[in-house]
Structure formats: C-alpha cells, structure tokens
C-alpha cells in the first residue's frame, strides 16, 4: 500500500472487481444492486464511500455528466466515451488516440497545464429501437 492509499476492504475489492469486469460505466445505484448479489448486506452509503476512496486512490475514474448521475469507469487506459442523449448510458468508443489538443493550447501560452476531455453523444441502440417503434406506431 502506497502512502495515502487506503486499505482494500472486501466491499472495496468487490466494487473494483465489478468495475474492471464491465464497460457500461454504472452509476453508484447500479453498482449497489450488482454488489448486493455477492454482498447482500452492503449499504448504498458504503458503496458511495468506497467509490470515493477508489477515485481518490486513482484506481477508478468518475464520469461526470451535467444533470446526470455520476458514472464510474474501471478502465484507466486512455479511451473515449459515447453517451446516449436520451437515457444517459455511457459506453467506450474504440478509436485511435486523437492529438492532445490540450498540449497545443498550452503551447499558445494562454494557459499552463491543460487537460482535454472528448465525449461523443448520440442515441444508443436501445433508444434508437424505441424511437423507430414509436415512429411506426405514430407516437412521439
């Protein structure tokens, strides 16, 4: 354990395992439901607390989307996300890495350390299917 890193409890380890095994970027509530299969007595507060510790320790990432619940990502590799504008689902996008535009901005001298976040938006397969079904029946 490195300095500042917290102890890996059973609940924290189970959360990390779940996040490493999935690529659908679940919310805390979704993780709580999944974790209760293995740990029936785990509380939602425990899930939230342990997610924050995993983020602080740099073991997982948070995906913050304004107006939506926070989502969590166990894949720390450099990759991009696509978000459904209808239901909020977030998935990985497999693309070659784009140039670091943040570094180009930093070279202008206008800002010091600059980071970049690239997120795509669209309709997921489920929402597209629902939209097509609604169009066929004359719904909105």
OpenMM code with the backbone's topology and positions (N, CA, C; nanometers):
from openmm import Vec3, app, unit

residues = "UNK UNK UNK UNK UNK UNK UNK UNK UNK UNK UNK UNK UNK UNK UNK UNK UNK UNK UNK UNK UNK UNK UNK UNK UNK UNK UNK UNK UNK UNK UNK UNK UNK UNK UNK UNK UNK UNK UNK UNK UNK UNK UNK UNK UNK UNK UNK UNK UNK UNK UNK UNK UNK UNK UNK UNK UNK UNK UNK UNK UNK UNK UNK UNK UNK UNK UNK UNK UNK UNK UNK UNK UNK UNK UNK UNK UNK UNK UNK UNK UNK UNK UNK UNK UNK UNK UNK UNK UNK UNK UNK UNK UNK UNK UNK UNK UNK UNK UNK UNK UNK UNK UNK UNK UNK UNK UNK UNK UNK UNK UNK UNK UNK UNK UNK UNK UNK UNK UNK UNK UNK UNK UNK UNK UNK UNK UNK UNK UNK UNK UNK UNK UNK UNK UNK UNK UNK UNK UNK UNK".split()
positions = [
    Vec3(0.0859, -0.1187, 0.0000),
    Vec3(0.0000, 0.0000, 0.0000),
    Vec3(0.0898, 0.1241, 0.0000),
    Vec3(0.0662, 0.2157, -0.0940),
    Vec3(0.1469, 0.3364, -0.1016),
    Vec3(0.0958, 0.4393, -0.0026),
    Vec3(0.1784, 0.5381, 0.0215),
    Vec3(0.1410, 0.6435, 0.1153),
    Vec3(0.0145, 0.7140, 0.0672),
    Vec3(-0.0816, 0.7318, 0.1553),
    Vec3(-0.2063, 0.7978, 0.1204),
    Vec3(-0.3117, 0.7041, 0.0643),
    Vec3(-0.2716, 0.5842, 0.0253),
    Vec3(-0.3657, 0.4876, -0.0302),
    Vec3(-0.4369, 0.4162, 0.0848),
    Vec3(-0.5649, 0.3928, 0.0687),
    Vec3(-0.6424, 0.3293, 0.1739),
    Vec3(-0.6411, 0.1775, 0.1610),
    Vec3(-0.6715, 0.1133, 0.2730),
    Vec3(-0.6753, -0.0324, 0.2792),
    Vec3(-0.7849, -0.0856, 0.1879),
    Vec3(-0.7598, -0.1994, 0.1244),
    Vec3(-0.8563, -0.2598, 0.0328),
    Vec3(-0.9479, -0.3523, 0.1128),
    Vec3(-1.0666, -0.3029, 0.1463),
    Vec3(-1.1647, -0.3829, 0.2195),
    Vec3(-1.2340, -0.4798, 0.1238),
    Vec3(-1.3092, -0.5713, 0.1802),
    Vec3(-1.3820, -0.6686, 0.0974),
    Vec3(-1.4807, -0.5976, 0.0043),
    Vec3(-1.5539, -0.4992, 0.0581),
    Vec3(-1.6510, -0.4253, -0.0234),
    Vec3(-1.5811, -0.3464, -0.1339),
    Vec3(-1.4704, -0.2807, -0.0987),
    Vec3(-1.3969, -0.2015, -0.1961),
    Vec3(-1.3406, -0.2910, -0.3060),
    Vec3(-1.2885, -0.4052, -0.2663),
    Vec3(-1.2345, -0.5009, -0.3629),
    Vec3(-1.3441, -0.5523, -0.4569),
    Vec3(-1.4624, -0.5809, -0.4025),
    Vec3(-1.5746, -0.6280, -0.4841),
    Vec3(-1.6189, -0.5202, -0.5829),
    Vec3(-1.6225, -0.3944, -0.5394),
    Vec3(-1.6574, -0.2828, -0.6284),
    Vec3(-1.5558, -0.2706, -0.7411),
    Vec3(-1.4288, -0.2761, -0.7064),
    Vec3(-1.3239, -0.2642, -0.8063),
    Vec3(-1.3318, -0.3789, -0.9070),
    Vec3(-1.3527, -0.5001, -0.8582),
    Vec3(-1.3669, -0.6159, -0.9473),
    Vec3(-1.4833, -0.5971, -1.0437),
    Vec3(-1.5962, -0.5479, -0.9920),
    Vec3(-1.7142, -0.5259, -1.0767),
    Vec3(-1.6853, -0.4219, -1.1842),
    Vec3(-1.6195, -0.3136, -1.1467),
    Vec3(-1.5890, -0.2082, -1.2435),
    Vec3(-1.4863, -0.2530, -1.3471),
    Vec3(-1.3922, -0.3358, -1.3073),
    Vec3(-1.2916, -0.3858, -1.4019),
    Vec3(-1.3536, -0.4852, -1.5003),
    Vec3(-1.4618, -0.5528, -1.4583),
    Vec3(-1.5241, -0.6573, -1.5411),
    Vec3(-1.6288, -0.6033, -1.6372),
    Vec3(-1.6664, -0.4774, -1.6242),
    Vec3(-1.7735, -0.4226, -1.7070),
    Vec3(-1.7251, -0.2982, -1.7801),
    Vec3(-1.7930, -0.2668, -1.8883),
    Vec3(-1.7577, -0.1472, -1.9662),
    Vec3(-1.8794, -0.0586, -1.9893),
    Vec3(-1.9816, -0.0745, -1.9043),
    Vec3(-2.1027, 0.0053, -1.9228),
    Vec3(-2.1097, 0.1265, -1.8295),
    Vec3(-2.0029, 0.1523, -1.7538),
    Vec3(-1.9916, 0.2723, -1.6722),
    Vec3(-2.1131, 0.2923, -1.5806),
    Vec3(-2.1326, 0.2016, -1.4852),
    Vec3(-2.2513, 0.2068, -1.3993),
    Vec3(-2.2506, 0.3239, -1.3016),
    Vec3(-2.3700, 0.3577, -1.2559),
    Vec3(-2.3865, 0.4573, -1.1500),
    Vec3(-2.3665, 0.3878, -1.0154),
    Vec3(-2.3602, 0.4640, -0.9079),
    Vec3(-2.3476, 0.4059, -0.7740),
    Vec3(-2.4681, 0.3171, -0.7423),
    Vec3(-2.5864, 0.3609, -0.7806),
    Vec3(-2.7072, 0.2806, -0.7559),
    Vec3(-2.7009, 0.1475, -0.8304),
    Vec3(-2.6563, 0.1516, -0.9559),
    Vec3(-2.6441, 0.0286, -1.0339),
    Vec3(-2.5391, -0.0648, -0.9724),
    Vec3(-2.4288, -0.0077, -0.9285),
    Vec3(-2.3256, -0.0884, -0.8634),
    Vec3(-2.3768, -0.1488, -0.7332),
    Vec3(-2.4541, -0.0717, -0.6593),
    Vec3(-2.5119, -0.1219, -0.5349),
    Vec3(-2.5993, -0.2446, -0.5623),
    Vec3(-2.6832, -0.2366, -0.6637),
    Vec3(-2.7697, -0.3501, -0.6994),
    Vec3(-2.6875, -0.4727, -0.7377),
    Vec3(-2.5833, -0.4517, -0.8150),
    Vec3(-2.4986, -0.5627, -0.8585),
    Vec3(-2.4215, -0.6237, -0.7410),
    Vec3(-2.3722, -0.5370, -0.6550),
    Vec3(-2.2907, -0.5836, -0.5430),
    Vec3(-2.3727, -0.6615, -0.4407),
    Vec3(-2.4996, -0.6270, -0.4285),
    Vec3(-2.5853, -0.6952, -0.3306),
    Vec3(-2.6046, -0.8430, -0.3632),
    Vec3(-2.5795, -0.8825, -0.4862),
    Vec3(-2.5850, -1.0241, -0.5229),
    Vec3(-2.4761, -1.1003, -0.4469),
    Vec3(-2.3570, -1.0396, -0.4386),
    Vec3(-2.2433, -1.1023, -0.3702),
    Vec3(-2.2392, -1.0683, -0.2214),
    Vec3(-2.2780, -0.9456, -0.1883),
    Vec3(-2.2725, -0.8963, -0.0500),
    Vec3(-2.4092, -0.8392, -0.0129),
    Vec3(-2.5040, -0.9251, 0.0246),
    Vec3(-2.6420, -0.8817, 0.0453),
    Vec3(-2.6616, -0.7699, 0.1483),
    Vec3(-2.5691, -0.7568, 0.2405),
    Vec3(-2.5881, -0.6577, 0.3473),
    Vec3(-2.5176, -0.5247, 0.3214),
    Vec3(-2.4565, -0.5099, 0.2042),
    Vec3(-2.3848, -0.3859, 0.1748),
    Vec3(-2.4854, -0.2724, 0.1557),
    Vec3(-2.4562, -0.1577, 0.2164),
    Vec3(-2.5471, -0.0432, 0.2065),
    Vec3(-2.5066, 0.0479, 0.0917),
    Vec3(-2.6004, 0.1289, 0.0473),
    Vec3(-2.5725, 0.2262, -0.0578),
    Vec3(-2.4678, 0.3270, -0.0090),
    Vec3(-2.4741, 0.3656, 0.1170),
    Vec3(-2.3751, 0.4586, 0.1735),
    Vec3(-2.2347, 0.3995, 0.1658),
    Vec3(-2.2222, 0.2699, 0.1914),
    Vec3(-2.0923, 0.2027, 0.1825),
    Vec3(-2.0415, 0.2048, 0.0387),
    Vec3(-2.1305, 0.1825, -0.0561),
    Vec3(-2.0919, 0.1862, -0.1972),
    Vec3(-2.0407, 0.3256, -0.2330),
    Vec3(-2.1154, 0.4292, -0.1963),
    Vec3(-2.0722, 0.5665, -0.2259),
    Vec3(-1.9371, 0.5965, -0.1620),
    Vec3(-1.9210, 0.5628, -0.0363),
    Vec3(-1.7970, 0.5903, 0.0362),
    Vec3(-1.6779, 0.5181, -0.0300),
    Vec3(-1.6978, 0.3925, -0.0654),
    Vec3(-1.5896, 0.3159, -0.1264),
    Vec3(-1.5580, 0.3613, -0.2681),
    Vec3(-1.6581, 0.4046, -0.3416),
    Vec3(-1.6322, 0.4594, -0.4744),
    Vec3(-1.5449, 0.5845, -0.4636),
    Vec3(-1.5754, 0.6699, -0.3686),
    Vec3(-1.4954, 0.7914, -0.3493),
    Vec3(-1.3516, 0.7571, -0.3134),
    Vec3(-1.3334, 0.6566, -0.2295),
    Vec3(-1.1968, 0.6144, -0.1922),
    Vec3(-1.1221, 0.5591, -0.3127),
    Vec3(-1.1902, 0.4796, -0.3946),
    Vec3(-1.1260, 0.4244, -0.5148),
    Vec3(-1.0866, 0.5350, -0.6118),
    Vec3(-1.1703, 0.6387, -0.6212),
    Vec3(-1.1371, 0.7538, -0.7059),
    Vec3(-1.0160, 0.8260, -0.6478),
    Vec3(-1.0185, 0.8528, -0.5168),
    Vec3(-0.9069, 0.9219, -0.4507),
    Vec3(-0.7763, 0.8462, -0.4674),
    Vec3(-0.7818, 0.7138, -0.4632),
    Vec3(-0.6628, 0.6300, -0.4777),
    Vec3(-0.6181, 0.6152, -0.6224),
    Vec3(-0.6985, 0.6675, -0.7172),
    Vec3(-0.6625, 0.6597, -0.8581),
    Vec3(-0.6849, 0.5223, -0.9195),
    Vec3(-0.7714, 0.4411, -0.8566),
    Vec3(-0.7980, 0.3060, -0.9070),
    Vec3(-0.9136, 0.3030, -1.0066),
    Vec3(-1.0014, 0.4040, -1.0020),
    Vec3(-1.1133, 0.4162, -1.0952),
    Vec3(-1.1275, 0.5627, -1.1341),
    Vec3(-1.2085, 0.5880, -1.2353),
    Vec3(-1.2380, 0.7245, -1.2793),
    Vec3(-1.3863, 0.7535, -1.2622),
    Vec3(-1.4147, 0.8807, -1.2469),
    Vec3(-1.5528, 0.9282, -1.2442),
    Vec3(-1.5837, 0.9887, -1.3801),
    Vec3(-1.7034, 0.9621, -1.4283),
    Vec3(-1.7522, 1.0281, -1.5495),
    Vec3(-1.8652, 1.1192, -1.5036),
    Vec3(-1.8367, 1.2484, -1.5003),
    Vec3(-1.9355, 1.3481, -1.4594),
    Vec3(-2.0039, 1.4044, -1.5822),
    Vec3(-2.1345, 1.3906, -1.5859),
    Vec3(-2.2152, 1.4440, -1.6948),
    Vec3(-2.3179, 1.5371, -1.6315),
    Vec3(-2.3124, 1.6650, -1.6641),
    Vec3(-2.4060, 1.7597, -1.6031),
    Vec3(-2.5513, 1.7122, -1.6136),
    Vec3(-2.6217, 1.7172, -1.5020),
    Vec3(-2.7630, 1.6804, -1.4981),
    Vec3(-2.7899, 1.5312, -1.4926),
    Vec3(-2.6850, 1.4504, -1.4830),
    Vec3(-2.6985, 1.3034, -1.4793),
    Vec3(-2.6224, 1.2492, -1.3589),
    Vec3(-2.6605, 1.1313, -1.3115),
    Vec3(-2.5841, 1.0696, -1.2016),
    Vec3(-2.4404, 1.0415, -1.2458),
    Vec3(-2.3487, 1.0504, -1.1499),
    Vec3(-2.2086, 1.0180, -1.1783),
    Vec3(-2.1980, 0.8716, -1.2195),
    Vec3(-2.1093, 0.8444, -1.3124),
    Vec3(-2.0818, 0.7079, -1.3562),
    Vec3(-1.9354, 0.6789, -1.3268),
    Vec3(-1.9038, 0.5510, -1.3205),
    Vec3(-1.7698, 0.5114, -1.2800),
    Vec3(-1.7083, 0.4182, -1.3831),
    Vec3(-1.5773, 0.4315, -1.4013),
    Vec3(-1.5042, 0.3587, -1.5043),
    Vec3(-1.3831, 0.2912, -1.4413),
    Vec3(-1.3756, 0.1599, -1.4545),
    Vec3(-1.2629, 0.0846, -1.4017),
    Vec3(-1.1485, 0.0716, -1.5001),
    Vec3(-1.1653, 0.1201, -1.6222),
    Vec3(-1.0623, 0.1128, -1.7252),
    Vec3(-0.9831, 0.2431, -1.7227),
    Vec3(-0.8613, 0.2372, -1.6743),
    Vec3(-0.7785, 0.3576, -1.6612),
    Vec3(-0.6961, 0.3883, -1.7860),
    Vec3(-0.7093, 0.3033, -1.8881),
    Vec3(-0.6359, 0.3309, -2.0116),
    Vec3(-0.6965, 0.4535, -2.0800),
    Vec3(-0.6208, 0.5117, -2.1707),
    Vec3(-0.6684, 0.6280, -2.2443),
    Vec3(-0.7727, 0.5816, -2.3464),
    Vec3(-0.8960, 0.6274, -2.3296),
    Vec3(-1.0024, 0.5914, -2.4231),
    Vec3(-1.1122, 0.6966, -2.4181),
    Vec3(-1.2045, 0.6881, -2.5122),
    Vec3(-1.3110, 0.7862, -2.5255),
    Vec3(-1.4454, 0.7223, -2.4929),
    Vec3(-1.5450, 0.8080, -2.4714),
    Vec3(-1.6789, 0.7617, -2.4364),
    Vec3(-1.7835, 0.8195, -2.5306),
    Vec3(-1.8925, 0.7457, -2.5450),
    Vec3(-2.0102, 0.7946, -2.6162),
    Vec3(-2.1268, 0.7845, -2.5181),
    Vec3(-2.2056, 0.8911, -2.5122),
    Vec3(-2.3184, 0.8984, -2.4183),
    Vec3(-2.4486, 0.9099, -2.4942),
    Vec3(-2.5480, 0.8309, -2.4519),
    Vec3(-2.6806, 0.8401, -2.5114),
    Vec3(-2.7498, 0.9653, -2.4559),
    Vec3(-2.7937, 1.0519, -2.5453),
    Vec3(-2.8583, 1.1765, -2.5032),
    Vec3(-2.9986, 1.1522, -2.4502),
    Vec3(-3.0516, 1.0320, -2.4715),
    Vec3(-3.1859, 1.0006, -2.4240),
    Vec3(-3.1840, 0.9369, -2.2847),
    Vec3(-3.1121, 0.8260, -2.2699),
    Vec3(-3.1155, 0.7514, -2.1430),
    Vec3(-2.9932, 0.7727, -2.0553),
    Vec3(-2.8869, 0.8327, -2.1075),
    Vec3(-2.7679, 0.8594, -2.0288),
    Vec3(-2.6642, 0.7484, -2.0279),
    Vec3(-2.6916, 0.6362, -2.0932),
    Vec3(-2.5958, 0.5255, -2.0990),
    Vec3(-2.4626, 0.5770, -2.1531),
    Vec3(-2.3531, 0.5242, -2.1002),
    Vec3(-2.2193, 0.5618, -2.1449),
    Vec3(-2.1440, 0.4349, -2.1820),
    Vec3(-2.0841, 0.4343, -2.3000),
    Vec3(-2.0056, 0.3205, -2.3462),
    Vec3(-1.8695, 0.3683, -2.3933),
    Vec3(-1.7744, 0.2748, -2.3979),
    Vec3(-1.6426, 0.3035, -2.4525),
    Vec3(-1.6512, 0.3127, -2.6040),
    Vec3(-1.5659, 0.3956, -2.6617),
    Vec3(-1.5514, 0.4060, -2.8058),
    Vec3(-1.4085, 0.3649, -2.8378),
    Vec3(-1.3950, 0.2688, -2.9242),
    Vec3(-1.2622, 0.2217, -2.9640),
    Vec3(-1.2160, 0.3027, -3.0848),
    Vec3(-1.1301, 0.3982, -3.0599),
    Vec3(-1.0746, 0.4844, -3.1646),
    Vec3(-0.9247, 0.4988, -3.1431),
    Vec3(-0.8541, 0.5285, -3.2511),
    Vec3(-0.7150, 0.5672, -3.2349),
    Vec3(-0.7130, 0.6976, -3.1562),
    Vec3(-0.6087, 0.7175, -3.0814),
    Vec3(-0.5967, 0.8365, -2.9986),
    Vec3(-0.5868, 0.9612, -3.0864),
    Vec3(-0.6656, 1.0619, -3.0543),
    Vec3(-0.6592, 1.1886, -3.1277),
    Vec3(-0.5455, 1.2717, -3.0689),
    Vec3(-0.4946, 1.3680, -3.1447),
    Vec3(-0.3854, 1.4515, -3.0921),
    Vec3(-0.4265, 1.5201, -2.9623),
    Vec3(-0.3303, 1.5434, -2.8755),
    Vec3(-0.3575, 1.6096, -2.7489),
    Vec3(-0.3760, 1.7595, -2.7740),
    Vec3(-0.4991, 1.7977, -2.7954),
    Vec3(-0.5297, 1.9383, -2.8226),
    Vec3(-0.4991, 2.0261, -2.7020),
    Vec3(-0.5085, 1.9689, -2.5833),
    Vec3(-0.4743, 2.0437, -2.4618),
    Vec3(-0.3300, 2.0898, -2.4637),
    Vec3(-0.2405, 2.0037, -2.5108),
    Vec3(-0.0988, 2.0406, -2.5197),
    Vec3(-0.0794, 2.1530, -2.6214),
    Vec3(-0.1557, 2.1485, -2.7300),
    Vec3(-0.1468, 2.2554, -2.8300),
    Vec3(-0.1940, 2.3887, -2.7724),
    Vec3(-0.2991, 2.3836, -2.6902),
    Vec3(-0.3475, 2.5058, -2.6243),
    Vec3(-0.2408, 2.5583, -2.5290),
    Vec3(-0.1763, 2.4689, -2.4548),
    Vec3(-0.0722, 2.5100, -2.3604),
    Vec3(0.0436, 2.5790, -2.4329),
    Vec3(0.0743, 2.5318, -2.5552),
    Vec3(0.1844, 2.5912, -2.6320),
    Vec3(0.1565, 2.7356, -2.6711),
    Vec3(0.0290, 2.7749, -2.6753),
    Vec3(-0.0025, 2.9141, -2.7105),
    Vec3(0.0383, 3.0099, -2.6003),
    Vec3(0.0605, 2.9556, -2.4800),
    Vec3(0.0994, 3.0394, -2.3677),
    Vec3(-0.0185, 3.0993, -2.2931),
    Vec3(-0.1395, 3.0798, -2.3445),
    Vec3(-0.2577, 3.1374, -2.2814),
    Vec3(-0.2903, 3.0683, -2.1484),
    Vec3(-0.2584, 2.9406, -2.1377),
    Vec3(-0.2856, 2.8640, -2.0164),
    Vec3(-0.1663, 2.7750, -1.9868),
    Vec3(-0.1538, 2.7363, -1.8603),
    Vec3(-0.0482, 2.6439, -1.8204),
    Vec3(-0.0923, 2.5025, -1.8474),
    Vec3(-0.1060, 2.4245, -1.7418),
    Vec3(-0.1454, 2.2843, -1.7553),
    Vec3(-0.2879, 2.2770, -1.8097),
    Vec3(-0.3041, 2.2112, -1.9226),
    Vec3(-0.4340, 2.1997, -1.9877),
    Vec3(-0.4636, 2.0521, -2.0103),
    Vec3(-0.5816, 2.0088, -1.9682),
    Vec3(-0.6245, 1.8723, -1.9968),
    Vec3(-0.7371, 1.8783, -2.0985),
    Vec3(-0.7695, 1.7632, -2.1535),
    Vec3(-0.8715, 1.7570, -2.2572),
    Vec3(-0.9637, 1.6394, -2.2284),
    Vec3(-1.0922, 1.6601, -2.2506),
    Vec3(-1.1892, 1.5516, -2.2403),
    Vec3(-1.2728, 1.5525, -2.3661),
    Vec3(-1.2763, 1.4387, -2.4342),
    Vec3(-1.3528, 1.4258, -2.5568),
    Vec3(-1.4632, 1.3251, -2.5330),
    Vec3(-1.5866, 1.3683, -2.5534),
    Vec3(-1.7015, 1.2801, -2.5328),
    Vec3(-1.7938, 1.2927, -2.6536),
    Vec3(-1.8383, 1.1792, -2.7025),
    Vec3(-1.9321, 1.1776, -2.8135),
    Vec3(-2.0725, 1.1615, -2.7581),
    Vec3(-2.1710, 1.2122, -2.8308),
    Vec3(-2.3118, 1.1988, -2.7926),
    Vec3(-2.3882, 1.1389, -2.9087),
    Vec3(-2.4916, 1.0639, -2.8759),
    Vec3(-2.5760, 1.0035, -2.9787),
    Vec3(-2.6895, 0.9277, -2.9131),
    Vec3(-2.7532, 0.8417, -2.9887),
    Vec3(-2.8595, 0.7553, -2.9366),
    Vec3(-2.8079, 0.6122, -2.9335),
    Vec3(-2.8202, 0.5464, -2.8174),
    Vec3(-2.7776, 0.4068, -2.8062),
    Vec3(-2.8731, 0.3180, -2.8875),
    Vec3(-2.8328, 0.1939, -2.9081),
    Vec3(-2.9116, 0.1008, -2.9890),
    Vec3(-3.0527, 0.0832, -2.9323),
    Vec3(-3.0645, 0.0723, -2.7992),
    Vec3(-3.1963, 0.0525, -2.7378),
    Vec3(-3.2871, 0.1732, -2.7620),
    Vec3(-3.2342, 0.2932, -2.7442),
    Vec3(-3.3155, 0.4136, -2.7653),
    Vec3(-3.3502, 0.4338, -2.9126),
    Vec3(-3.2576, 0.3995, -3.0027),
    Vec3(-3.2892, 0.4080, -3.1465),
    Vec3(-3.4016, 0.3116, -3.1812),
    Vec3(-3.3962, 0.1911, -3.1242),
    Vec3(-3.5007, 0.0915, -3.1498),
    Vec3(-3.6359, 0.1408, -3.0974),
    Vec3(-3.6367, 0.1984, -2.9769),
    Vec3(-3.7608, 0.2525, -2.9206),
    Vec3(-3.8140, 0.3675, -3.0045),
    Vec3(-3.7230, 0.4514, -3.0536),
    Vec3(-3.7626, 0.5655, -3.1369),
    Vec3(-3.8256, 0.5174, -3.2677),
    Vec3(-3.7672, 0.4157, -3.3293),
    Vec3(-3.8223, 0.3616, -3.4538),
    Vec3(-3.9583, 0.2985, -3.4290),
    Vec3(-3.9736, 0.2264, -3.3172),
    Vec3(-4.1022, 0.1647, -3.2839),
    Vec3(-4.2081, 0.2727, -3.2619),
    Vec3(-4.1717, 0.3814, -3.1954),
    Vec3(-4.2666, 0.4907, -3.1714),
    Vec3(-4.3075, 0.5571, -3.3016),
    Vec3(-4.2116, 0.5724, -3.3934),
    Vec3(-4.2420, 0.6330, -3.5236),
    Vec3(-4.3384, 0.5454, -3.6036),
    Vec3(-4.3217, 0.4137, -3.5949),
    Vec3(-4.4095, 0.3218, -3.6667),
    Vec3(-4.5517, 0.3245, -3.6133),
    Vec3(-4.5663, 0.3448, -3.4823),
    Vec3(-4.6998, 0.3456, -3.4220),
    Vec3(-4.7598, 0.4864, -3.4175),
    Vec3(-4.6822, 0.5843, -3.4680),
    Vec3(-4.7338, 0.7205, -3.4704),
    Vec3(-4.7119, 0.7961, -3.3419),
    Vec3(-4.6330, 0.7392, -3.2491),
    Vec3(-4.6013, 0.8084, -3.1232),
    Vec3(-4.4910, 0.9074, -3.1430),
    Vec3(-4.4575, 0.9786, -3.0354),
    Vec3(-4.3519, 1.0804, -3.0420),
    Vec3(-4.2156, 1.0177, -3.0466),
] * unit.nanometer
topology = app.Topology()
chain = topology.addChain("A")
for resn in residues:
    res = topology.addResidue(resn, chain)
    for name in ("N", "CA", "C"):
        topology.addAtom(name, app.Element.getBySymbol(name[0]), res)
